[in-house]
Amino acid sequence: MAVATMKALRKMRPERGAQLESVPIPTPGPTEVLVRVRAASICGTDLHIYGWDRWSASRIHPPMTFGHEFCGTVDKVGSEVTSVKPGDFVSAEMHVNCGHCRPCRMGQPHVCQNVKIIGIDKDGCFAEFVIIPIRNIWKIDPAIPEHYAAILDPLGNAVHTVLAGEIAARNVVVTGAGPIGLMAIAVARACGSAMIFATEVNPHRRELAKKMGADEALDPNQVDVVARVLEATDGAGVDVLLEMSGNPTAIHQGFQMLRPGGRASLLGIPKDPVTFDLVNDVIFKGATVQGIYGRKMFETWVQMTELLKHGRLNLEPLFKERLPLEQFADAFSLLESGEAGKILFYPNGSQK
């Protein structure tokens, strides 16, 4: 009997690029779900994998199918699965925690010491089908549009960062207006922030930042952003720093804009170690500094579902390009140009 196959975008060799391959459709194990992918979104991490940078070379083991942001319909379920059925519309938490390390046992699975990420450590969703453990499946509320359901993974990063502390009536600066920074602006606005500043060197993204709800989108190459934010806050500084860039200069500026006693939530990942004035920017300032990783399982998923199904978040400015998987090279080229928001793939050709 012939083996049923599917198309998948795969990293075949340790070099730049990817290939569209025909591979067997996987079979779910007893506690797994086979999902037919309806829409998948490209993440910055996927761009690193495609370009094959130093991080990718240290983490990715070709051949493998990448991609970790998606939504789809349940196609088949394992023998022990009872909570979903074929036809259910779902997404998934792509961080698979071990369940037995100290953080997992203490209710912090999002910082599991043995985490495996679908689309990085095992085959992902840039394919017609993907296998997901049932405990990682998230059923989508019918009120949530398909294109929003495809980006719950990165939206969760933004929601986790914004809601890691008090945000209502707080002045906020978002350093770095990439896709997750832009989502963070929308979340902060929806959750009642006062003034929202964004710092970003890319003019296209600065314009998007304003559309997402920023009061001011500042170019740090053209404006003294620290002076401007201090001026706008009567010299106090912002209550909350949401660091999304991973850029050392932006990080320095962010801490200088933060008021004494303020909160700094750091999601951006610098390429190299960063040094800054620990005494004046953190200790003497009495700042609360938080490292943010992934999404809380599954508190963050509940939070973003509630925001979305009640129409609190307008993410439409992020969406423009929707492409078949076969046009992956064009998609990655566009993303590298910095002129795109969230690009959606449709592996099964079901674009709406």
NORTAMO-V743055 format. One record per residue. RES is the residue in one small letter. SS is DSSP state (2 for helix, 1 for strand, 0 for the rest). OMEGA is omega in whole degrees, -180 to 180 (999 if undefined). Layout:
[[RES & SS & OMEGA] [RES & SS & OMEGA]]
This chain:
[[m & 0 & -179] [a & 0 & 179] [v & 0 & 178] [a & 0 & -177] [t & 1 & 177] [m & 1 & 174] [k & 1 & -179] [a & 1 & 176] [l & 1 & -170] [r & 1 & 171] [k & 1 & -172] [m & 0 & -176] [r & 0 & 179] [p & 0 & -180] [e & 0 & -180] [r & 0 & 174] [g & 0 & 179] [a & 0 & -180] [q & 1 & 173] [l & 1 & -174] [e & 1 & 171] [s & 1 & -176] [v & 1 & 178] [p & 1 & 173] [i & 0 & -177] [p & 0 & 178] [t & 0 & -179] [p & 0 & 173] [g & 0 & -175] [p & 0 & -177] [t & 0 & -178] [e & 1 & -179] [v & 1 & 172] [l & 1 & -177] [v & 1 & 172] [r & 1 & -174] [v & 1 & 176] [r & 1 & 178] [a & 1 & 177] [a & 1 & -177] [s & 1 & 179] [i & 0 & 177] [c & 0 & 174] [g & 2 & 177] [t & 2 & 178] [d & 2 & 178] [l & 2 & 175] [h & 2 & -180] [i & 2 & -180] [y & 2 & -179] [g & 2 & 179] [w & 0 & 178] [d & 0 & -176] [r & 2 & 179] [w & 2 & -179] [s & 2 & -179] [a & 2 & -178] [s & 2 & -171] [r & 2 & -171] [i & 0 & -179] [h & 0 & 179] [p & 0 & -3] [p & 0 & 178] [m & 1 & 176] [t & 1 & -179] [f & 0 & -174] [g & 0 & -178] [h & 0 & 175] [e & 1 & -174] [f & 1 & 164] [c & 1 & -179] [g & 1 & 180] [t & 1 & 178] [v & 1 & 180] [d & 1 & 178] [k & 1 & 178] [v & 1 & 177] [g & 0 & -173] [s & 0 & -178] [e & 0 & -176] [v & 0 & 180] [t & 0 & -172] [s & 0 & 173] [v & 0 & -179] [k & 0 & 177] [p & 0 & -179] [g & 0 & 178] [d & 0 & 179] [f & 1 & -171] [v & 1 & 163] [s & 1 & -178] [a & 1 & 166] [e & 0 & -172] [m & 0 & 172] [h & 1 & -179] [v & 1 & -177] [n & 0 & -174] [c & 0 & 179] [g & 0 & -175] [h & 0 & 177] [c & 0 & -177] [r & 2 & 178] [p & 2 & 179] [c & 2 & -179] [r & 2 & -180] [m & 0 & 177] [g & 0 & 179] [q & 0 & -177] [p & 2 & 179] [h & 2 & 175] [v & 2 & 176] [c & 0 & -179] [q & 0 & -177] [n & 0 & -174] [v & 0 & 171] [k & 1 & -175] [i & 1 & 176] [i & 1 & -176] [g & 0 & 176] [i & 0 & -180] [d & 0 & 177] [k & 1 & -173] [d & 0 & -174] [g & 0 & -164] [c & 0 & 173] [f & 0 & -175] [a & 1 & 179] [e & 0 & 179] [f & 1 & 176] [v & 1 & 177] [i & 1 & -180] [i & 1 & 172] [p & 1 & -176] [i & 2 & -179] [r & 2 & 179] [n & 2 & -180] [i & 1 & 176] [w & 1 & 179] [k & 1 & -175] [i & 0 & 175] [d & 0 & -178] [p & 0 & -179] [a & 0 & -176] [i & 0 & -180] [p & 0 & -178] [e & 2 & -176] [h & 2 & 173] [y & 2 & 180] [a & 2 & -179] [a & 0 & -176] [i & 0 & 180] [l & 2 & 178] [d & 2 & 179] [p & 2 & 176] [l & 2 & 177] [g & 2 & 175] [n & 2 & -179] [a & 2 & -180] [v & 2 & 178] [h & 2 & -178] [t & 2 & -177] [v & 2 & -174] [l & 0 & 176] [a & 0 & 178] [g & 0 & 179] [e & 0 & -179] [i & 0 & -180] [a & 0 & 178] [a & 0 & 178] [r & 0 & 171] [n & 0 & -169] [v & 1 & 167] [v & 1 & 175] [v & 1 & 179] [t & 1 & -178] [g & 0 & -177] [a & 0 & 167] [g & 0 & -176] [p & 2 & -179] [i & 2 & 174] [g & 2 & 178] [l & 2 & 176] [m & 2 & 180] [a & 2 & 177] [i & 2 & -179] [a & 2 & -180] [v & 2 & 179] [a & 2 & 179] [r & 2 & -179] [a & 2 & -176] [c & 0 & 169] [g & 0 & 176] [s & 0 & 178] [a & 0 & 176] [m & 0 & 177] [i & 1 & 175] [f & 1 & 173] [a & 1 & 174] [t & 1 & -174] [e & 0 & -179] [v & 0 & -177] [n & 0 & -176] [p & 2 & 178] [h & 2 & -179] [r & 2 & 175] [r & 2 & 178] [e & 2 & 176] [l & 2 & -180] [a & 2 & 179] [k & 2 & 178] [k & 2 & -179] [m & 2 & 175] [g & 0 & 178] [a & 0 & 175] [d & 0 & 178] [e & 1 & 175] [a & 1 & -168] [l & 1 & 176] [d & 0 & -177] [p & 0 & 175] [n & 0 & -176] [q & 0 & -174] [v & 0 & 170] [d & 0 & -171] [v & 2 & 179] [v & 2 & 180] [a & 2 & -178] [r & 2 & -179] [v & 2 & 177] [l & 2 & 177] [e & 2 & -176] [a & 2 & -179] [t & 0 & 178] [d & 0 & 176] [g & 0 & -175] [a & 0 & -171] [g & 0 & -178] [v & 1 & 177] [d & 1 & -173] [v & 1 & 171] [l & 1 & 174] [l & 1 & -173] [e & 1 & -175] [m & 0 & -169] [s & 0 & -171] [g & 0 & -179] [n & 0 & -176] [p & 2 & 180] [t & 2 & 179] [a & 2 & 178] [i & 2 & 177] [h & 2 & -179] [q & 2 & -180] [g & 2 & -180] [f & 2 & 177] [q & 2 & 178] [m & 2 & -176] [l & 1 & -180] [r & 1 & 172] [p & 1 & -178] [g & 1 & -177] [g & 1 & -178] [r & 1 & 174] [a & 1 & 177] [s & 1 & -170] [l & 1 & 177] [l & 0 & -179] [g & 0 & -176] [i & 0 & 177] [p & 0 & 178] [k & 0 & -177] [d & 0 & 176] [p & 0 & -178] [v & 0 & 175] [t & 0 & 175] [f & 0 & -174] [d & 0 & -177] [l & 2 & -177] [v & 2 & -173] [n & 2 & -175] [d & 2 & -178] [v & 2 & -172] [i & 2 & -179] [f & 0 & 179] [k & 0 & -178] [g & 0 & -176] [a & 0 & 169] [t & 1 & -177] [v & 1 & -177] [q & 1 & 168] [g & 1 & -178] [i & 0 & 180] [y & 0 & 175] [g & 0 & -178] [r & 0 & 173] [k & 0 & -177] [m & 0 & 4] [f & 0 & 180] [e & 2 & -179] [t & 2 & -180] [w & 2 & 176] [v & 2 & -178] [q & 2 & -176] [m & 2 & 175] [t & 2 & 180] [e & 2 & 178] [l & 2 & -176] [l & 2 & -174] [k & 2 & 176] [h & 0 & 174] [g & 0 & -177] [r & 0 & -175] [l & 0 & 172] [n & 0 & -179] [l & 0 & -173] [e & 2 & 180] [p & 2 & -180] [l & 2 & -168] [f & 1 & 175] [k & 1 & -173] [e & 1 & 176] [r & 1 & -168] [l & 1 & 169] [p & 1 & -178] [l & 2 & -179] [e & 2 & -180] [q & 2 & -176] [f & 2 & -178] [a & 2 & 177] [d & 2 & -178] [a & 2 & -179] [f & 2 & 177] [s & 2 & 179] [l & 2 & 179] [l & 2 & 178] [e & 2 & -179] [s & 2 & -178] [g & 0 & -176] [e & 0 & -178] [a & 0 & 173] [g & 0 & 175] [k & 1 & 179] [i & 1 & -179] [l & 1 & 172] [f & 1 & 175] [y & 1 & -175] [p & 0 & -178] [n & 0 & 177] [g & 0 & -175] [s & 0 & -179] [q & 0 & 178] [k & 0 & 999]]
